[in-house]
Amino acid sequence: ANAMAHRLAEAVAGGDGVEVPVAPEANAVFARIPWDRLAPLQAWSHFWPWDPAQHLVRWMTSWATTPADVDAFVAGVAAIVGDHG
């Protein structure tokens, strides 16, 4: 789970419109996203807003998360956030 969180953080941080302000310490990734993309992202994949004032969301990985799962999630985030602006 922790390795997949690191994989996720590294992959989304390289994308347009997503910032990972701190490296994951466990299986949670805290990411800053364009807030107008929150609803479309949540409609596509369930996750929680973490700190709306700072536009932070929390994405979690588990022991069952695979590299393919991470890659698919990153692609979806890129497609939705890439529609921004």
LOKOLKOL-904483 format. One record per residue (C-alpha): residue in three letters; x, y, z. Coordinates in pm, whole numbers, plus 50000, padded with zeros to 5 digits. Example, Ala and Ser with C-alpha at 12.3 -4.5 7.8 and 13.67 -1.06 7.14 Angstrom:
ALA512304955050780SER513674989450714
END
This chain:
ALA500005000050000ASN502765024350089ALA504725017349770MET501605022949561ALA500955056049742HIS504455067249650ARG503895056249291LEU500605075649282ALA502115107049436GLU505025107449192ALA502775101748891VAL500115127848969ALA502645153849082GLY504075153248731GLY500685161148580ASP499145194148489GLY497055210348762VAL497865186049046GLU500295193149327VAL501405169249601PRO502625192649876VAL504125165250096ALA505405130550013PRO503235102450149GLU504365087450478ALA502005057750451ASN499185048450212ALA497555082850186VAL498275108449916PHE497265144249982ALA496935163349657ARG495965198849568ILE493625200149268PRO491685227249085TRP488595228449306ASP486195231249014ARG487365195948919LEU486365180849256ALA482825170749156PRO483825155448820LEU486655136248988GLN484355123649265ALA481745113349009TRP484425092348843SER486105077849156HIS485145079249523PHE487495098449753TRP487225125050023PRO488015161850015TRP490505167050297ASP490915204750335PRO488595224450106ALA490165257650208GLN493475245550062HIS491905225149777LEU493365193049923VAL491965158549865ARG493015125150013TRP493565095049790MET494185061449957THR495875029649842SER495564995149998TRP497394962150008ALA495304952049705THR496224982649493THR498244972449187PRO500534992948963ALA497854989748693ASP495265004248934VAL497525033949003ASP498225039348634ALA494495038548551PHE493715063048831VAL496475086648720ALA495165085548363GLY491655093648482VAL492855122548697ALA494865136248405ALA491875133948172ILE489535151748413VAL491945177748547GLY493285182648194ASP489815195248097HIS490345223648347GLY490395258348196
END
